[in-house]
Amino acid sequence: MTEKASQIEEVDTTKQKGDNGEYSADSITVLEGLEAVRLRPAMYIGDTGLRGLHHLVYEVVDNSIDEALAGYCKNINVFIHTDNSITVTDDGRGIPTGIMKKENKSALEIVMTVLHAGGKFNKDTYKVSGGLHGVGVSCVNALSIHVKTIVQREGKIFCQEYSKGKPLYDVKVIGESDKTGTSQTFLPDNTIFTESVYRYDILTARLRELAYLNKGVRLNITDEREKNEKEEFISDTFYSEGGLREFVEYLDANRERLIPEPIYVESEKYGMPVEVSMLYNTSFNENLHSYVNNINTHEGGTHLAGFRRALTRTLKTYADKSGMLSKLKFEIDGDDFREGLTAVISVKVAEPQFEGQTKTKLGNKEVIGAVDTAVGEMLTNYLEEHPKEARIIIDKVILAATARFAARKAREMVQRKGALTGGGLPGKLADCSEKDPGACEIFLVEGDSAGGTAKQGRNRAFQAVLPLRGKILNVEKAMEHKIYENEEIKNIYTALGVFKGTQEDQKALNIEKLRYHKIIIMCDADVDGSHITTLILTFFFRYMKELIENGHIYIATPPLYLVKKGKDQRYAWTEEERDNAIKEIGKNGKDNVGVQRYKGLGEMNAEQLWETTINPESRKLRKVTIESAAEADRIFSMLMGDDVLPRREFIEKNARYAKIDA
């Protein structure tokens, strides 16, 4: 989401010419009120797809969380109604409704209809605020067909309704109440959003996250579109007393712990609240999740730098004093201290400065020292008081260092043979002739048979095909050097032209070398195919996350059925589409309608595969995105772990959310 400096003006950057062809003051368009938001919604909420749709809810909930941070709100309720409208209620102080002298309007109307208007800009009202740029609820109002706001305060119930950001009437009193709080009901404008259906799982993930980040606040969600076996609406409640301590336990629920309890600190350094919890496990991954005023700073920043600095310094000092590093023949690296570590860092900053591509990287320099001091003190005390756990952690660090040394050698072997040094591409790769990566796409295809069909059916100009033999290595359970020794993974690295371990950052991916900007996983539409897809996605998430974050990863969706009668045939991707196709084709009679169930890509010929799955004009792709890095981390550890029961429960619960994008 991009911050707007001006609330009412936006220059139309298309050079409108007058009759004489000049570009003059008359060519400038001034957008009044919230019209700029409706004209350029992506500038304010990120996009107009699924993420932007859900962002509307987050903006409203953030206002309630602000009340909780200020100490005035304990309960927040979210309702998804049958028409996909949303209601968010809280028991905070209620949005002020008095008349603002300068504007001669109710404060409620100003908050709802003017950008950058609200209590979060007044330090006396909110010391810290969860809203990223303060555009908040007015953007939700602008992008909704209808909004109804009800405020309880000062013994009265106030109400105002809006349409596309404009009030339908003045704020009015509709009753009396001895309670306080705010209720916002809104229906997103489906002429703006490409998605109109709210996902219960996405909203619950965010509310769960907020409960851990704001202990003592109860967040409830109810989905009125669906009922359970008791004929009750689907609902969940999220509440945490332990805060981040419980958060890391939740994230590591499917991993084997190295230490029995999380290491935890909650303190205030230099006037800045700092909360950190960390837990070591037997995995080979580093899982750090950082937040500023409840905002997930997935690009990191100064708070993360402070944590890493304190962790490396404190553990290395302890390891040196204990003599445990004396036999190592190479230097310990900062990364070695974070292997198998799950940690959550949360800071509250009065005036956060965000930078980075998506404005989610904290830039405040003063935060480094605050987090460094808090974590350094916490770890020093912990290591002194828990010598057994301290030795276990240092042993893990030594193992990580040894594995890293081996992994570097394995990486170098792949790089020597790969495209990075001008070497040959994998022998199985059928490359395309186009050289512009932005115009190129590659299909990662399950098996040589389907790979052969895909090679015949593709457009050789811009489509490449890399067949993968069987199931690739489960990287969730493998040490890093074993990953680089796996033939199929080496082929993926070499074909894509990217690799981890740049000179500047050993964890970074040299994404500028990517040879195809669209990477499409194409597997059979059966259980084995789904498993292979998940294995590949796990690899991308753990070792090439930048490809997902930059929108390069897709999943192909071959049809499940071919419905045919004579020369008339229809492909179907769902049972509903199949049944509709049977009805349409079988209007002269259903007796001669044939239905073929495709169990694998190999059952299609090259022409059929092109028509249904490869052709950009007719195929259906699913784009892979990360809504919550913490939740994605937990899900991959669960899906690829050893415990079968939670994996089965997850699949049964979430199968309905699998969605196809055109």
Beta strands, then each sheet from edge to edge (+ up, - down):
strand 1: 75-80
strand 2: 86-90
strand 3: 99-100
strand 4: 105-106
strand 5: 144-153
strand 6: 156-163
strand 7: 166-167
strand 8: 172-176
strand 9: 181-188
strand 10: 218-227
strand 11: 233-238
strand 12: 263-269
strand 13: 272-280
strand 14: 287-292
strand 15: 295-296
strand 16: 341-347
strand 17: 354-355
strand 18: 361-362
strand 19: 441-446
strand 20: 463-468
strand 21: 518-522
strand 22: 553-556
strand 23: 561-565
strand 24: 568-572
strand 25: 594-597
strand 26: 621-623
sheet 1: 7+ 6- 5+ 9- 2+ 1- 10- 11+
sheet 2: 3+ 4-
sheet 3: 7+ 6- 8+
sheet 4: 12+ 13- 16+ 14+ 15-
sheet 5: 17+ 18-
sheet 6: 20+ 19+ 21+ 22+ 26-
sheet 7: 24+ 23- 25+
end
